Amino acid sequence: MECVVRPCRAEDCVEVVRMIKELAEFEKLPDQVQINDQGHTVVGYGLYFFTYSTWKGRNIYMEDLYVMPEFRGKGIGKKLMSKIAEIGVENRCTQMKFVVLDWNQAAIDFYQGQGAVDLTAAEGWHFFHFEGDALEQLAQASDVATSPNSPPRAGERTQESWLPAPTPLPEPGREPRSPGSQPQLPSQSRGENPGVLPPTPLL
């Protein structure tokens, strides 16, 4: 089957939202999606953004990779993933990172077959996040712990902590200028309506 991978346009957002919901259903987390959609023309998408590793430098992160069930096994997923990798290489990224659910063995086998390394198994890394109340409480704790108006006690040495400024993200084919994410591409089946992605996804 022949398909086309291209940059997404604003009018593609409806189809991308539809597939995001389909992906959430597949991952058994449909209640996590709180956006609406209509229509049906896109057959797959990939969503990515740029990030940074203090050890390896600039990275590209693949947030989503999804192909509708009836279009799987035709090379569309690999084509989307390859395009994300191409964008990463063009922007001097050293790694492409992503996560996979532990029960999705088909996806794990697919990625490993392409040369991906399971960092949890190989190096023991675990993926964490803060969300909702936990994130708010953590942010509030920062204000309490580092009050700028509290003078040091007698004999107490002051210490400074700092965060590095964000590294500017590059535009395709250019040197980095300012932080941001790169739009991604959609895939479409010839003879069908084009499958497109919204900014930062690939189809």
C-alpha positions in Angstrom: 0.0 0.0 0.0 1.3 3.5 -0.9 0.9 6.3 1.6 2.1 9.9 1.9 3.7 11.5 5.0 3.4 15.3 5.0 3.3 18.2 7.4 0.0 18.7 9.1 -2.3 21.6 8.5 -4.9 23.4 10.7 -7.7 21.5 8.9 -6.1 18.2 9.9 -6.7 18.8 13.7 -10.2 17.2 13.7 -8.8 13.9 12.3 -5.8 14.0 14.6 -8.1 14.4 17.6 -10.1 11.4 16.5 -7.0 9.3 16.4 -5.8 10.5 19.7 -9.0 9.2 21.1 -8.6 5.9 19.3 -5.1 5.6 20.8 -6.5 6.3 24.3 -9.0 3.5 23.8 -6.3 1.1 22.7 -4.2 2.0 25.8 -7.3 1.4 28.0 -7.4 5.1 29.2 -10.2 6.6 27.2 -11.3 8.9 30.1 -8.0 10.7 30.0 -8.8 12.5 26.7 -10.9 15.7 27.2 -11.0 17.0 23.7 -13.7 16.7 20.9 -13.5 15.6 17.3 -15.6 15.0 14.2 -15.0 13.4 10.8 -12.8 10.6 9.5 -10.1 11.0 6.9 -6.7 10.6 8.5 -5.3 7.0 8.9 -2.3 7.6 11.3 -0.3 10.2 13.1 3.0 10.8 15.0 3.4 13.5 17.6 6.9 14.7 18.7 8.7 17.6 20.3 12.3 18.5 21.2 13.9 18.0 24.6 17.4 17.9 26.1 19.7 15.4 27.9 22.5 16.8 30.0 24.5 13.7 29.0 23.7 13.4 25.3 22.5 16.8 24.2 19.5 17.6 22.1 16.8 14.8 21.8 13.6 14.4 20.0 10.7 12.8 21.9 8.0 10.8 20.2 4.9 11.3 22.3 2.5 9.3 20.1 2.6 6.9 17.2 -0.7 5.6 16.0 -2.1 3.9 12.9 -5.8 2.9 12.5 -6.3 -0.9 13.0 -7.4 -1.5 9.4 -4.3 0.2 8.0 -1.7 -1.6 10.2 0.8 -4.0 8.8 1.3 -1.8 5.7 4.5 0.0 6.8 2.7 3.3 7.7 3.9 3.2 11.4 7.5 2.7 10.4 7.2 5.4 7.8 5.9 7.9 10.4 8.6 6.9 12.9 11.3 7.2 10.3 10.1 10.7 9.5 10.4 11.7 13.1 13.9 10.2 13.3 14.8 12.1 10.1 13.6 15.4 11.7 15.7 14.6 14.7 18.8 14.0 12.7 18.3 17.1 10.7 18.1 19.1 13.9 21.3 17.4 15.4 19.5 15.3 17.9 21.5 12.4 19.4 18.5 10.3 20.6 14.8 9.7 19.9 13.0 8.7 23.1 9.5 7.4 23.8 7.6 5.2 26.2 5.6 2.0 25.7 3.1 0.3 28.0 4.4 -2.9 29.4 1.5 -5.0 28.1 1.9 -3.8 24.5 4.3 -6.6 23.5 3.6 -6.1 19.8 4.8 -2.5 20.0 7.8 -3.5 22.1 8.8 -6.2 19.6 8.3 -3.7 16.7 10.5 -1.0 18.3 13.2 -3.4 19.3 13.2 -4.9 15.8 14.0 -1.4 14.6 17.0 -1.2 17.0 15.4 0.6 20.0 16.8 -0.1 23.4 14.5 -0.8 26.5 16.1 1.5 29.1 14.0 0.1 31.9 15.4 -3.4 31.3 18.9 -2.3 30.2 19.6 0.5 32.7 16.8 0.4 35.3 15.3 3.8 34.5 11.6 4.4 35.6 9.4 7.1 34.1 7.7 9.5 36.7 5.5 12.5 36.6 3.8 15.0 38.9 0.2 15.9 38.1 -2.7 17.9 39.5 -2.6 18.4 43.3 0.8 16.8 43.6 2.2 19.3 41.1 0.6 22.2 42.8 1.8 21.2 46.2 5.3 20.7 44.9 5.3 24.2 43.4 4.0 25.7 46.6 6.7 23.9 48.6 9.3 25.8 46.6 7.9 29.2 47.7 7.9 28.1 51.4 11.4 26.6 51.3 13.1 29.5 49.5 11.6 32.7 50.8 13.7 35.6 49.4 13.1 37.8 52.4 14.4 35.4 55.0 18.0 36.5 56.0 20.5 33.8 56.9 21.0 33.0 60.5 24.2 33.9 62.4 27.1 31.8 61.2 25.0 30.2 58.4 26.5 30.2 54.9 24.2 31.0 52.1 23.9 28.8 49.0 22.6 29.5 45.6 20.7 27.0 43.4 20.1 27.6 39.7 18.4 26.2 36.7 20.0 26.4 33.3 18.3 28.6 30.8 16.3 26.7 28.2 18.3 25.6 25.2 17.0 27.2 22.0 15.4 24.6 19.7 16.5 24.6 16.1 14.3 25.0 13.0 14.6 22.4 10.3 17.8 23.0 8.4 18.9 25.9 10.6 20.9 26.5 13.7 18.9 26.7 16.9 17.4 30.1 17.6 14.6 29.9 20.1 12.8 27.2 22.1 9.8 25.5 20.5 8.4 22.4 19.0 8.3 21.3 15.4 5.1 20.4 13.7 4.8 16.9 12.5 3.5 15.1 9.5 0.4 13.1 8.8 0.0 10.0 6.7 -2.6 9.5 4.1 -3.7 6.6 2.0 -3.8 7.3 -1.8 -7.4 7.0 -3.0 -8.5 7.9 0.6 -8.8 11.3 2.2 -5.3 12.4 3.4 -4.3 11.5 6.9 -2.8 14.5 8.5 -1.3 15.6 11.8 -1.6 18.7 13.9 1.4 20.7 14.9 3.9 18.4 16.7 2.4 15.1 15.4 3.3 13.0 12.4 0.9 10.9 10.3 
